[in-house]
Amino acid sequence: MTTQLTRDAEELKALPRAGRRAVVMTMGALHEGHATLVREARRLAGPEGQVVVTVFVNPLQFGAGEDLDRYPRTLDADLALAGRAGADAVFAPSVDEVYPGGEPQVRITAGPMGERLEGASRPGHFDGVLTVVAKLLHLSAPDVALFGQKDAQQLALIRRMVRDLNFPVEVVGVPTVREDDGLALSSRNRYLSGADRATALELSRALRAGAAAADGGAAAVRGSARGILEAAAKLEPPVLLDYLALVDPSDFTEVPDDYAGEAVLAVAAKVGTTRLIDNVPLQLGAER
């Protein structure tokens, strides 16, 4: 199918639409994980609906010393992949188009949940994420917006923002897409050397071990995952752990040892020069 590229918000607004509009928001450097999101968007929109993929590297969510300039920009390849997956249009605005007055003085604040885990490691990150998601929701006016569960804390915050601020959109989470060896797909994986990638597999291995121990409760989950990560810290290159957390998916607070219900086991670590995140949902005990 022919996928239309637009860089202008007014052009996007003028695109003819019938049925539901589904939007997939990305920062580009698309891979099979993004393609899965687009295919699900196509399914939800239906043959008469419209699928829009946004491609925008958002400067507000990069902190000092992070990889904004290094972040890959591959628009031609992104357009081709989006089209193959079923997108009708790709909206790839400039920074000036999204922030016409420069960095916005009024922003969305992520609140307490945005200060935990990823937010503690990257102060202000989620304020930048929610601000751009809010803007792109207004500009694209979708009926449904799809996000990957790999960024579980981000997904939880977007859902909370939509609920708290009454955005007229359905938010759908799509399960993490993995390589055959378990590594979660990420645009940052291209930075991994062969040795880095071999070590990075310990992250998903730790998550699987934690999930397998769920019948033993929260302490068993944490202990099983941490044991693998402690061993991985002795590899070359090592896993340099940022955090391992077993959290309540509603607010990303650590769950107590006697917790029963849905939980998320999340990990963030640096391997070589690349920071990676991953998570797995699990069920602890009888649902509360």
N, C-alpha and C positions, 0 to 999 in steps of 0.2 A: 504494500500500500504506500501511497505518497504521503509523507509526513511533512506538514508545513512548519517551517521555522519562522518564528517571530521574536523580535527583540523589543517590541513596543507594547506597552500595556493597553493602549487604545486599540491596537490591532488584535490583541488577544480578546479584548472585550467584544470586538466586532465579529469574531468568528461565529459563523452560523452554528447553532446547536439545536439538537432535537433529543428528547429523552434526557437521561442523567449525564452529568459531567463528572468524571472521576479524575482526580489529580494525584500525581506522584511527584513529591518534591525531592530534588537531589542537588548535590553540589557537582554533578558531572563525574567524569572518569567512570562511566557506567560499566557494570559487570553483570554476571548472571543473576546476582541477587536483585539488582534493580530490574532486570528483565522479568523476574518472577513477580515483582510488584506491578509492573506494567501489564503483564498477562492477567493478573487478578483484577486489576482496574478495568481491563477490557471485559472480563466476565461480568463484573458488577455493573458496568455501564450498559452492557448489552449491545447488540448490533446496531441499534438506532442511537445509542448514546455517543459520548465523546470522551476521549482520553487525552489529557494534557500532561506532559512531563515538564517540570520546571528544572532548569539547570542554572544555578547561581551559587558561586563561591562567596559566601557571606562573610565580609570582614568583621562583623560585630562579634562573631563567635570564636574568633582566634585571639588568644592572649599574647602577651609579650613573649617573644622567643619561639612561638609556635610556627607552623609551617604554611602560612598563608601564601607566600610567594612561591613556595615549593610545591604547593598542592597542584596535582596534574589537571591540565585543561585540555580536553580532547573532544571538542564540540563536534567535529565531523563524524568521528566514530560514535559519539553519543547519539547523534541524530540517526545514524544507520541502525544502531542497536534498538533504539526506541521504536523505530518504524517496524523492524522485524518482529518486535514483541507486541505490536498492535496499537501504538500511539498514533493519534490523529495529528497532534501538534506538539512542538517543543517550544517552550517559552524560555529564552535565554537572554534576560535583560542585562544591561550594564549596571554598574554600581550607581551611576548617576540616575538611571531610570528607577531603581528601587529606592534610593535615598537622594531625591532631587535637591534637597537643601543641605546636603552633607550628612554627617552622622546625626541621627535623630535625637532631639533633646528629650522627647517623650518616648519611653520604652516600656515594654512588658517586663514586669519583675517576677521572677520564678518563685519567690517566696522560700520558706524553709526547705521544701523538698529539693529546690534547686541549689541548695548549699551543701548537700550531702554527696558523698562518693565522687562522681565526676565533677560536681559543682565545687567540692572542697579542693580537688586537684586542679581545677581550671576555673578560678573565680570569675564570675560574670559570664561564663560560657552560656549558660542556659537562658540568661536574660537576652543575649544576642540571638539564640535559637528561637525563642518564643516571639521576639519582635519580628524577625523575618518571616516566620511561619504565619503570624497574624497578618502581615502585609501581603504575603502571597495568597493567603486565603481570601482577602478582600479583592485582590487584583484578578484572581482566577475564578472566584465565585463558584466553587464546586458543590455538588451534592454530597460527594464522598471523597475523603482524602485518605491515602494509604501510606503507611510508614512501616519500616522493618522492625521486628521485635529484637533484632541485634542491639539496637540502641534503646534498651528497655526503659531506662530512666527518662530519656527524651520522650518516648511514646507516652509514658505515664503523665509527664508534665503537659504535653500537648492535649491529652484527654482532659486534664484538669482545667487548663486554660479554656478550652472549648465549652466545658460545662460551666465554669465560674463566670465567663463573660458572654455566654449565650450566643456563641457562633452557630449559625444555622447549617451545620455540616456534620455528617457522620464520619467518625474516625475509625479506621480499620487497621488493625495490626496484622502483619504477615510474618509467619515463622521465619527464623534465620535460615539462610541458604548456606550450605557447607560444601567444601571440597570432599572428595571421596574419603580422604584421610581424616576428616573432621574439622579442619581449619575453617573458621567462619570467613566467608567472603567479605573483603573490605578493599576499598580503593587504596588503602595504605599498604596492602600486602605486596604491592609492586616494589616497595622499598626494601623488602627482606632479601638478604643474600640466601644462598642455599643452606648455609649453616644456621642462619637466623630462622629460616622457615622450619628446619628440623626441630629447633628448640621451641618455636612458637606452638607446635603441636601439643606441648605439655599443658597449655591453657585449656584446650577443649578436653584433653584427657583428665585433667583435674575436675572439670565440671561434670564429666560423665561419672567419675568415681563418686563425687558428692551426691549426684542424683541417684545413683545405685544404692546409696546408703540411707535413703530417705526414710525407709521403714524404721530405722534406728533413732530417728528424731534429729533435731537441729544440731546437737553436739556431734553426732556421728557424721552428718553431712559436712560440717565445717572441718572436722578432723580428717576425713578421707581426702577432701580436696587439698587441704593445707599440706598434708604429708607429701603429695606429689609435687606441689609447688616448692616446698623446701628442698626436695631433691633436685628439682630443676634449677634452683639457684646455684647449684654447683656445676652445672653444665658449662660448655664453652661454645657460643656465648651463653651467659646465664639469663634466666628469667629474673628481672628486677621488679619485684612485686610492688605495685602501688597500693592496691587493696584487694581483699577477698571478703565479700560480704554476703550474708544470707538475710534477705530483707522482705518486708511486707510490700507487695507490689502496689498497694494503694498509696503509700507515702514514702517508701524506701528507707524506713527505719529498720534497724537490726531486730530480728525476731528473738524472743527468749527461748531458752532450751525446751520449755514445755509447750511451745507454739504448735497449733494444729490449724491447717488450712493451706491456701495457696501461698507460695513463696517464690522468690527469684534468687538464685545463686549467681552472683556477679563477680567478675574479676577484671582487673586492669593491671597491665604490666608493660615494661619496656623490654624489648628484645633487640639487641644492637642499638640502633638509633631510632627505632620505630616503636611508638606506643600503640598497644592493641587493647581492645576491650572485647568481652564476650560474656554471655550469660546463658543460663538454662532455667526454664520454669519447672517447678516441681510441687508435689503435694506432700505435706507433712501431717501424719496422723489422720484422724477423722476430721472432716471439714467442719469448721466452726459454724 
